């Protein structure tokens, strides 16, 4: 697993990214160009936009409620089965968990 930094509203967060075997990657981990690699930047932008869309309202709600700290855990999964020359089936799933903590009044 690798960590990637993403900045949302001036706040840097760490995102854990799983290292997966990619089609076109040889057994000795050398990468070979594939059509998917050209789209990886677009997917990164989409994930950044999704994180911003989820994080911004949660942050605002926690601040408005007076939470001392909060965390947001997002699990996103993608899968598919290929049958040449097209993707035969695909699926995506996601789960969101928000945790907030308040300090007792003094």
Secondary structure as the mmCIF struct_conf table of DSSP 4:
data_model
#
loop_
_struct_conf.conf_type_id
_struct_conf.id
_struct_conf.beg_label_comp_id
_struct_conf.beg_label_asym_id
_struct_conf.beg_label_seq_id
_struct_conf.end_label_comp_id
_struct_conf.end_label_asym_id
_struct_conf.end_label_seq_id
STRN STRN1 UNK A 2 UNK A 8
TURN_TY1_P TURN_TY1_P1 UNK A 9 UNK A 10
STRN STRN2 UNK A 11 UNK A 17
TURN_TY1_P TURN_TY1_P2 UNK A 23 UNK A 24
STRN STRN3 UNK A 25 UNK A 25
TURN_TY1_P TURN_TY1_P3 UNK A 27 UNK A 28
BEND BEND1 UNK A 29 UNK A 29
STRN STRN4 UNK A 31 UNK A 31
HELX_RH_AL_P HELX_RH_AL_P1 UNK A 35 UNK A 64
TURN_TY1_P TURN_TY1_P4 UNK A 65 UNK A 66
BEND BEND2 UNK A 68 UNK A 68
STRN STRN5 UNK A 69 UNK A 83
TURN_TY1_P TURN_TY1_P5 UNK A 84 UNK A 85
STRN STRN6 UNK A 86 UNK A 101
HELX_LH_PP_P HELX_LH_PP_P1 UNK A 103 UNK A 105
#
